[in-house]
């Protein structure tokens, strides 16, 4: 399903068109110009119009495959371009629009975390077939994707999630600063967690008896048994 929005200075036209080019539903409402009431008010009006249109078509946001927006006064002020770009995005954020998808998203996060730490923790009765030293390498390699993402968030000069600019009370510099702080916290905290886990594994690995020591102890036990039998 295709969604089209034609915003003007006095009114806004909304339309839903299917893949065959047939008009599915239409809706007309007031202007969504940000010049009159600000970006936050324009965003609320836009969302209200789209929700009304979807209700007329008996559809959900997830049913829309492509959306096209013509917003009044777009591009005239570069300071508001990012905010206008983010206006429609929150409506199509399925994770926030649907409670089930939101819970499923968190379940995926938890499940992937359990799968990641399972070979490291090795809960009973699980027994790892990996060499012990491979777990240290496993944790080291796991830091790489997080380091790349954290570095991007810290050193980027643009906001990675424009949806946070959709409200007029948000300042782009403040949002960018929050993003950099979040990236730095993620970088630091994840590194500390992996470092602690790697240190514990390395300590256990170094404290564990080597194969040579095990064989030597076995030979000593054999010698003691032989002497005992002779006596």
C-alpha positions as CSV (number, residue, x, y, z in Angstrom):
1,X,0.0,0.0,0.0
2,X,1.2,3.5,-0.9
3,X,0.6,6.6,1.2
4,X,0.7,10.1,-0.2
5,X,0.5,13.4,1.7
6,X,0.2,16.7,-0.1
7,X,0.5,19.5,2.3
8,X,-0.4,23.1,1.5
9,X,-0.7,26.4,3.3
10,X,-4.4,26.0,4.0
11,X,-5.2,22.2,3.8
12,X,-3.6,18.8,3.5
13,X,-4.7,15.9,1.3
14,X,-4.0,12.3,2.3
15,X,-4.4,9.3,0.0
16,X,-3.9,5.5,0.1
17,X,-3.2,3.8,-3.2
18,X,-2.8,0.0,-3.7
19,X,-0.2,-1.7,-5.8
20,X,-2.6,-1.7,-8.8
21,X,-2.9,2.1,-8.7
22,X,-6.4,2.0,-7.3
23,X,-7.4,4.7,-4.8
24,X,-8.1,3.0,-1.5
25,X,-9.0,5.9,0.8
26,X,-8.7,9.7,1.0
27,X,-8.8,12.3,3.8
28,X,-8.6,16.1,3.9
29,X,-7.6,18.2,6.9
30,X,-6.0,21.5,7.8
31,X,-2.5,22.6,7.0
32,X,0.5,20.9,8.6
33,X,2.7,23.9,8.1
34,X,5.3,24.3,10.8
35,X,5.5,28.0,10.3
36,X,2.2,28.7,12.2
37,X,2.4,26.4,15.2
38,X,5.9,25.0,15.2
39,X,7.2,21.5,14.3
40,X,5.6,19.7,17.3
41,X,2.1,21.0,16.4
42,X,2.6,20.2,12.8
43,X,3.8,16.7,13.6
44,X,0.7,16.1,15.8
45,X,-1.6,17.2,13.0
46,X,0.2,15.1,10.5
47,X,0.0,12.0,12.7
48,X,-3.7,12.7,13.3
49,X,-4.4,13.0,9.6
50,X,-2.5,9.8,8.8
51,X,-4.2,7.8,11.6
52,X,-7.6,9.0,10.4
53,X,-6.8,8.0,6.8
54,X,-5.6,4.5,7.9
55,X,-8.8,4.1,10.0
56,X,-10.9,4.9,6.9
57,X,-8.9,2.3,4.9
58,X,-9.1,-0.2,7.8
59,X,-5.3,-0.5,7.7
60,X,-2.4,-0.3,10.2
61,X,0.9,1.6,9.8
62,X,2.6,-1.7,9.1
63,X,0.4,-2.2,6.0
64,X,2.0,0.9,4.3
65,X,5.0,-0.2,2.2
66,X,6.0,3.3,0.8
67,X,5.1,6.8,1.9
68,X,5.6,10.1,0.1
69,X,5.3,13.5,1.8
70,X,5.0,16.9,0.4
71,X,5.3,19.3,3.3
72,X,4.7,23.0,3.1
73,X,7.7,25.3,3.3
74,X,10.1,22.3,3.3
75,X,13.7,23.3,2.4
76,X,13.2,27.0,3.0
77,X,14.9,26.9,6.4
78,X,17.9,24.5,6.7
79,X,17.6,24.7,10.5
80,X,14.3,22.8,10.4
81,X,15.1,20.4,7.6
82,X,16.1,17.5,10.0
83,X,13.0,18.1,12.2
84,X,10.7,18.0,9.1
85,X,12.4,14.8,7.9
86,X,11.6,13.2,11.2
87,X,8.0,14.2,11.3
88,X,6.4,11.1,9.8
89,X,8.9,8.6,11.2
90,X,7.5,8.0,14.7
91,X,4.1,7.0,13.2
92,X,5.7,4.1,11.4
93,X,7.8,2.9,14.3
94,X,6.2,-0.5,14.7
95,X,8.0,-1.3,17.9
96,X,6.3,1.7,19.7
97,X,3.0,1.4,17.8
98,X,2.4,-2.2,18.7
99,X,2.9,-3.5,22.3
100,X,3.4,-7.1,21.1
101,X,6.2,-6.1,18.7
102,X,7.7,-4.0,21.4
103,X,7.8,-7.0,23.8
104,X,9.0,-9.3,21.1
105,X,11.9,-6.8,20.3
106,X,13.0,-6.9,24.0
107,X,12.7,-10.7,24.0
108,X,15.1,-10.8,21.1
109,X,17.5,-8.6,22.9
110,X,17.4,-10.9,26.0
111,X,17.6,-14.0,24.0
112,X,20.6,-12.9,21.9
113,X,22.3,-11.8,25.2
114,X,21.7,-15.3,26.7
115,X,23.1,-17.0,23.6
116,X,26.1,-14.8,23.6
117,X,27.1,-15.3,27.3
118,X,26.1,-19.0,27.4
119,X,29.5,-20.4,26.3
120,X,31.3,-18.0,28.7
121,X,29.2,-18.8,31.8
122,X,28.7,-22.5,30.9
123,X,25.8,-23.1,33.3
124,X,25.5,-26.7,34.7
125,X,25.2,-29.3,33.1
126,X,26.5,-27.6,30.0
127,X,30.1,-28.5,29.2
128,X,32.1,-26.5,26.6
129,X,34.0,-28.4,23.9
130,X,36.0,-25.3,23.0
131,X,39.6,-24.8,24.0
132,X,39.7,-22.5,27.1
133,X,41.9,-19.9,25.4
134,X,39.2,-19.5,22.6
135,X,36.8,-17.9,25.1
136,X,39.2,-15.0,25.7
137,X,39.5,-14.5,21.9
138,X,35.7,-14.8,21.7
139,X,35.2,-11.9,24.1
140,X,37.9,-9.8,22.4
141,X,36.4,-10.1,19.0
142,X,32.9,-9.4,20.4
143,X,34.1,-5.9,21.5
144,X,34.8,-4.9,17.8
145,X,31.2,-4.3,16.6
146,X,30.4,-2.4,19.8
147,X,33.6,-0.3,19.5
148,X,32.7,0.6,15.9
149,X,29.2,1.6,16.8
150,X,30.3,3.5,19.9
151,X,32.9,5.4,17.9
152,X,30.4,6.4,15.3
153,X,28.0,7.8,17.9
154,X,30.8,9.6,19.7
155,X,32.5,11.2,16.8
156,X,29.6,11.7,14.4
157,X,28.7,15.3,13.6
158,X,25.0,14.5,12.9
159,X,22.1,13.0,14.8
160,X,21.8,9.3,14.0
161,X,18.1,9.1,15.0
162,X,16.3,12.2,13.5
163,X,13.1,11.2,15.3
164,X,14.5,12.9,18.5
165,X,14.4,16.2,16.6
166,X,10.7,15.9,15.9
167,X,9.7,18.1,18.8
168,X,10.3,21.9,18.8
169,X,11.6,21.7,22.4
170,X,14.6,19.7,21.2
171,X,17.8,21.4,20.2
172,X,19.9,19.6,17.6
173,X,23.1,20.4,19.5
174,X,21.7,19.1,22.7
175,X,20.4,15.9,21.0
176,X,23.8,15.4,19.4
177,X,25.5,15.9,22.8
178,X,23.2,13.3,24.4
179,X,24.1,10.9,21.5
180,X,27.8,11.4,22.1
181,X,27.4,10.8,25.8
182,X,25.4,7.7,25.2
183,X,28.1,6.4,22.8
184,X,30.8,7.1,25.3
185,X,28.9,5.3,28.1
186,X,28.3,2.3,25.9
187,X,31.9,2.2,24.8
188,X,33.1,2.4,28.4
189,X,30.6,0.1,30.1
190,X,30.8,-2.6,27.5
191,X,34.6,-2.5,27.5
192,X,34.7,-2.8,31.3
193,X,32.3,-5.8,31.3
194,X,34.3,-7.6,28.6
195,X,37.5,-6.7,30.3
196,X,36.3,-8.1,33.7
197,X,35.1,-11.3,32.1
198,X,38.2,-11.7,30.0
199,X,40.4,-11.2,33.1
200,X,38.5,-13.9,35.1
201,X,38.8,-16.3,32.2
202,X,42.5,-15.6,31.8
203,X,43.2,-16.0,35.5
204,X,41.5,-19.3,35.5
205,X,43.3,-20.4,32.4
206,X,46.7,-19.5,33.9
207,X,45.8,-21.2,37.2
208,X,44.7,-24.4,35.6
209,X,47.3,-27.2,35.5
210,X,49.0,-27.8,32.2
211,X,48.9,-31.1,30.3
212,X,52.6,-31.6,31.4
213,X,51.7,-31.2,35.0
214,X,48.7,-33.6,34.7
215,X,50.9,-36.2,33.1
216,X,53.6,-35.8,35.7
217,X,51.1,-36.2,38.5
218,X,49.7,-39.3,36.8
219,X,53.2,-40.8,36.5
220,X,53.8,-40.1,40.2
221,X,50.6,-41.8,41.2
222,X,51.5,-44.8,39.1
223,X,54.9,-45.0,40.8
224,X,53.3,-44.8,44.2
225,X,50.9,-47.6,43.3
226,X,53.7,-49.8,42.1
227,X,55.7,-49.4,45.2
228,X,52.6,-50.1,47.3
229,X,52.0,-53.3,45.5
230,X,55.6,-54.4,45.9
231,X,55.4,-53.9,49.7
